[in-house]
Amino acid sequence: MIQIIAGEKGKGKTKYLLDKVNESVKSATGNIVYLDKSQKHMYELSNKVRLINVSEYLITNCDEFLGFLCGIISQDHDLEEMYLDSFLTIALIKEEEITHAIEKLEEISNKFHVNFVLSVSKNENDLPDCAKEKVIIAL
């Protein structure tokens, strides 16, 4: 399952995402990973959540990012949820690749039973149709 928190930059998506992950920890039976573009939110996350600073890795495009996610999943068979802050930025997604990225994430989610929650810096109306149906909150 993929859930999207959509809204322009500066609308509070990260705060909502942090609240959601910290609430999820209370009932999760598996592991949770939070991917971000820096370590900035380390102290706002529960210590039960693994924070990965994606910018430390040599990712140069969307497909490499998707491979990176599969690598994380392959190393943790108890992985239940992944939270991706600033999704378009950390995944290096170009405008024309959004549909491809969402479709591949959906395949990964279904195959490995990992839920993804993404924060996306776009208005809900500017998202492709495949992403609009996954929006849980539009700010």
C-alpha positions as CSV (number, residue, x, y, z in Angstrom):
1,M,0.0,0.0,0.0
2,I,1.2,3.5,-0.8
3,Q,-0.1,6.6,1.0
4,I,0.8,10.1,-0.1
5,I,0.9,13.4,1.9
6,A,0.7,16.1,-0.7
7,G,1.2,19.8,-0.6
8,E,3.5,22.7,-1.6
9,K,6.8,23.2,0.2
10,G,6.4,24.6,3.7
11,K,2.9,23.4,4.3
12,G,3.7,21.0,7.2
13,K,4.0,17.7,5.4
14,T,7.1,16.6,7.4
15,K,5.5,17.3,10.7
16,Y,2.4,15.2,9.7
17,L,4.8,12.4,8.5
18,L,6.8,12.5,11.7
19,D,3.6,12.3,13.8
20,K,2.3,9.4,11.7
21,V,5.5,7.4,12.0
22,N,5.8,8.0,15.7
23,E,2.1,6.9,16.2
24,S,2.7,3.9,14.0
25,V,5.5,2.6,16.2
26,K,3.1,2.1,19.0
27,S,1.2,-0.7,17.1
28,A,3.8,-1.9,14.6
29,T,4.7,-5.6,14.8
30,G,7.6,-5.2,12.3
31,N,10.4,-2.7,11.7
32,I,10.0,0.8,10.4
33,V,12.4,2.9,8.3
34,Y,12.3,6.6,7.7
35,L,14.2,7.9,4.7
36,D,15.2,11.6,4.5
37,K,17.6,14.0,2.8
38,S,19.4,14.8,6.1
39,Q,19.7,13.8,9.7
40,K,17.8,16.9,10.8
41,H,14.8,15.0,12.2
42,M,16.7,12.4,14.1
43,Y,15.6,13.6,17.5
44,E,12.0,13.9,16.5
45,L,11.7,10.2,15.6
46,S,11.1,7.4,18.0
47,N,14.3,5.4,18.7
48,K,12.5,2.4,17.4
49,V,12.6,3.9,13.9
50,R,15.7,3.5,11.7
51,L,16.6,6.8,10.0
52,I,18.4,6.6,6.7
53,N,20.0,9.8,5.3
54,V,19.7,9.0,1.5
55,S,22.0,11.9,0.5
56,E,25.0,9.8,2.0
57,Y,24.6,7.2,-0.8
58,L,25.6,7.7,-4.4
59,I,22.1,7.7,-5.9
60,T,21.9,9.6,-9.2
61,N,18.4,8.7,-10.6
62,C,15.0,7.3,-9.9
63,D,15.8,3.7,-10.8
64,E,18.9,3.6,-8.6
65,F,16.7,4.9,-5.8
66,L,14.2,2.1,-6.3
67,G,17.0,-0.4,-6.3
68,F,18.3,1.2,-3.1
69,L,14.8,0.6,-1.5
70,C,14.9,-3.0,-2.7
71,G,18.3,-3.4,-1.0
72,I,16.9,-2.1,2.3
73,I,14.0,-4.5,2.0
74,S,16.2,-7.5,1.2
75,Q,18.2,-7.0,4.4
76,D,15.2,-6.8,6.7
77,H,12.5,-9.5,6.4
78,D,10.6,-7.9,9.3
79,L,10.3,-4.5,7.5
80,E,6.7,-3.4,7.8
81,E,6.7,0.3,6.8
82,M,8.8,2.8,5.1
83,Y,8.3,6.6,5.4
84,L,9.9,8.7,2.6
85,D,10.2,12.4,3.4
86,S,10.7,14.8,0.4
87,F,10.0,11.8,-1.9
88,L,10.6,13.6,-5.2
89,T,13.9,15.1,-3.9
90,I,15.4,12.0,-2.3
91,A,14.4,9.7,-5.2
92,L,15.7,12.2,-7.8
93,I,12.4,12.0,-9.7
94,K,11.9,14.1,-12.7
95,E,8.4,15.4,-13.5
96,E,7.9,12.8,-16.3
97,E,9.0,9.9,-14.0
98,I,6.4,10.3,-11.2
99,T,4.0,7.7,-12.7
100,H,6.8,5.2,-13.3
101,A,8.1,5.6,-9.7
102,I,4.6,5.2,-8.1
103,E,3.8,2.1,-10.2
104,K,7.2,0.5,-9.3
105,L,6.7,1.3,-5.6
106,E,3.2,-0.3,-5.8
107,E,4.8,-3.5,-7.3
108,I,7.5,-3.5,-4.5
109,S,4.9,-2.9,-1.8
110,N,2.7,-5.8,-3.1
111,K,5.5,-8.2,-3.6
112,F,7.3,-7.6,-0.3
113,H,4.4,-6.6,1.9
114,V,5.9,-3.2,2.8
115,N,3.7,-0.1,3.2
116,F,5.1,3.2,1.9
117,V,4.1,6.6,3.2
118,L,5.4,9.5,1.0
119,S,5.5,13.2,1.4
120,V,5.3,14.9,-2.0
121,S,5.9,18.6,-2.6
122,K,3.1,19.0,-5.1
123,N,-0.5,20.0,-4.9
124,E,-2.8,17.1,-5.2
125,N,-4.2,18.5,-8.5
126,D,-0.7,18.5,-10.0
127,L,-0.2,14.8,-9.4
128,P,-0.8,12.1,-12.0
129,D,-4.0,10.1,-11.6
130,C,-2.2,7.0,-10.3
131,A,-0.9,9.1,-7.4
132,K,-4.1,11.2,-6.7
133,E,-6.0,8.0,-5.5
134,K,-3.3,7.4,-2.9
135,V,-3.4,10.9,-1.3
136,I,-4.4,10.6,2.4
137,I,-4.0,14.3,3.2
138,A,-3.6,17.3,1.0
139,L,-2.2,20.4,2.6
